[in-house]
Amino acid sequence: MAEVTSELVYEVLKQLSDRMTKFESKMDEVKAELQGLRNHSMAIQQDASNIYTMLGRHENSFDRIDRWLEITEVS
């Protein structure tokens, strides 16, 4: 069995440190992508809200036009 020396322990710890650095770098990339997705999702939500607001305005306009033209729905 190989003898465990401080040099061997040092090499293993150095490799572990390198791997952790790479892992942290990848995690930062994932966080950045998730933040981008979150921002995109919020923009889509705002767009949908704006569309609903505009549709509501059009509906109100159509209702006023119907009343002005005295158009009523027949059930």
NUKOLFI-187723 format. One line per 8 residues: for each residue x, y, z of C-alpha. Coordinates in steps of 0.02 Angstrom, whole numbers, plus 50000, padded with zeros to 5 digits. Layout:
% NUKOLFI-187723
X Y Z  ... .
% end
This chain:
% NUKOLFI-187723
50000 50000 50000  50066 50172 49956  50123 50282 50097  50019 50438 50125  50131 50588 50124  50096 50772 50145  50140 50797 49961  50006 50671 49910 .
49878 50753 50023  49927 50923 49952  49903 50862 49772  49732 50789 49811  49678 50950 49897  49743 51053 49752  49642 50948 49629  49490 50965 49739 .
49513 51152 49746  49524 51161 49556  49366 51059 49536  49273 51169 49660  49329 51325 49566  49261 51252 49403  49101 51200 49490  49076 51375 49561 .
49105 51449 49390  48972 51336 49313  48852 51379 49454  48876 51564 49417  48833 51530 49235  48676 51435 49286  48625 51576 49403  48648 51704 49264 .
48542 51601 49145  48406 51579 49275  48404 51766 49307  48386 51794 49120  48241 51672 49113  48160 51758 49262  48175 51928 49178  48103 51856 49017 .
47959 51778 49111  47920 51943 49197  47922 52032 49028  47799 51905 48957  47687 51928 49108  47689 52117 49083  47650 52097 48898  47502 51985 48937 .
47439 52111 49065  47453 52251 48937  47356 52148 48810  47216 52115 48934  47208 52301 48975  47194 52347 48791  47061 52214 48762  46961 52286 48906 .
46971 52459 48830  46913 52393 48661  46769 52301 48743  46714 52461 48829  46726 52555 48664  46621 52423 48576  46492 52431 48715  46479 52621 48694 .
46464 52603 48504  46329 52470 48525  46230 52584 48641  46253 52733 48524  46193 52631 48375  46057 52556 48484  46116 52381 48442  46057 52249 48564 .
46092 52064 48568  45946 51950 48536  45945 51798 48648 .
% end
